[in-house]
């Protein structure tokens, strides 16, 4: 890389480190970084940790693609630095100069975007944190997770979880909840609900009552949206093994006429019917069994909330027997409360590790009619013991169960999934469903229909 471009990149990175680890302002680095982004034609907002990534791409849409492809750009930059030939090895240094400048400029742009992303995620400051600030940090951290992809997610996931825990602990949410006037001003959101669920054991009296009211409001809002998506779901399929009942109201007039058309007599202009056809109306008498297994570790809060509500909606349909299991390192059968997602959420315990084997122990005895059972397993599948859990999932699938692994069911659709599981589910013929919750609704409707 050209010495000038390398210097610009170093200025950006030194300014990043100073912003994260040093509370004292560094005027030289600040002015130098401002000059660099100015030369690149980039907005100065990239240097302000108070401006979220979402705000940057909203104001400067042309940067969205650069942020989205940042992971590949950084890897390309590293490869270029490692493999860059000496100037004497170039067949025509003058001819390649312009192309080299373009590459160098792009690497400095990537450094500016990387610095912005890391600054927003790791420069969390000190003092009190508002719900809005936490939600903004969570969105910025989401960008970082997406850019990292499935690689490098081990230690980074732990670091991000620790940072988020620190932000939550700095919120003065309990004081707000203890004041009915202030609590009434809070707008229910996924990030706020997560905080309430994490802190519910420390709340009591008015604060606990206000927290429950906020959770119930949020549940009702989400449920209203999901009911609209599920309202066309069938109550059960027609059982073709049961002969149609030969009564007048079941007579299929159109089919009867069509099948007897060969008996039309043109002379007397009459249709002679020698066979009647009836509609089959018998529905299966055995309810379809739906077992929803939800990872309640801290990384799966969106999925847990959405799927808890979705399970309650399907539980309200006729001929659908819904069971709900939540787990981290322990498993809890929440089926008795499946009709009331509010009560379910109050019984969950966010955080902890992930051991799906304990959930499978509760799931297997519930499978009494495999071909009439669907198991929806929602997790990022970062497990302590991968092989034993996968083998048990493979076993119930081979036994006839409709198995649906789900990596994310949230508003954004972004969720990292353990690549080890991802590849094996694909080979098993049950690829991980990852995206908006409408996809899961569609899969379940197809099973019920």
Protein Blocks (a to p, Z undefined) as FASTA:
>chain_A
ZZklmmmmmmmmmmmmmmmmpmbdcfklmmmmmmmmmmnopafklmmmkbcfklmmmmmm
mlmmmmmmmmmmmmmmmmmmmmoccfklpmblmlmmmmmmmmmmmmmmmmmmmmmmmmmm
mmnogajddfklmmmmmmmmmmmmmmnomnhklmmmmmmmmmmmmmmmmpcklmmmmpmk
lmmmpccdfklmmmmmmmmmmgghjllmmmmmmmmmmmmmmmmmmmmmmmmpcfbdcdfk
bccdddfklpcfklmmmmmmmmpcfklopacdfbdcdddfbdcfbdcdddddddfbfklm
mmmmmmmmmmmmmmmpghiacdddddfkbccdfklmmmmmklmmmmpceeddddfklmmm
mmmmmmmblmlcccddddehiafblmlmmmmmmmmmmnopacdddfbdcfkopacddfkl
mmmmmmnopacdeddfklmmmmmmmmmZZ
